[in-house]
């Protein structure tokens, strides 16, 4: 009886310690142009830092499958809402989104504000563009590695499949048309569609995104050769083979043309969001890549 009670007490203490271990933190850092950026953390405070950068119309909520995985709690998991998204600032000037340096400065502000030492940068979709901008502006001296997840390599017709009606609706001044465009864009993100509650949350995410940002982002020119082309740290690309928003083969071919040392993984059963469609596999690959650094 005493042995049984002792084991139960140890179990309760372990659960309590685990809850402290993964306690979330929320704070704000300010970028070079004064835009406030909402930052979130969980996991081990002394673990290898991983900074997650979401895609167009997203927020830190995109990474819930990673946040909730006990196997990743040994890492220091950091995310932030991009400018124009989620809980971060939403400037109304188009130049706040078309100037590459501003996105680069956002990442630098998060690295500095969080005190993350040699983080792994993980960028999904538009987050891949942001990583390329960061590499072009700051180099790779302050980071340990880079993971592009269905990352946009360049904004070109060869790499970005045409969905003209969807993109036109997304920037419509008519609210009903605009929201329908956001919904259709999100549907295109998935080969394995998420459950209703998750999709509704992602749609709410999209509704928070700045219209100015959505109109401006397609005008960006990616600093590819100056960024990815000069990266010396390990770089991994993960793509869903059934991606309808980014052409994996064309994007990988272009990425290899500027950096032949990149590594690649393809997920046969995923679309544009393998971290949500095949989260267990993605989390294992993420952990293995982080450990390799």
Protein Blocks (a to p, Z undefined) as FASTA:
>chain_A
ZZmmmmmmmmmmmmmmmmmmmpccddddddfkopacddddedjfkbccddddddehiafk
lmmmmmmmmklmmpccdddddehiajbccdfbfklmmpmklmmmmmmmmmmmnopahiad
ddehjlmmmmmmmmmmnojmlpcbdcdehiafbdcfklmccdfklmmmmmpcblklmmmm
mmmmmmmmpmbdcdfklmmmmmmmmmmpcfklmmmmmmpccdfklmmmmpmbdcdddddf
klckbcfklmmmmmmmmomkbccdddfkbcfllmlmmmmlmmmmmmmmmmmZZ
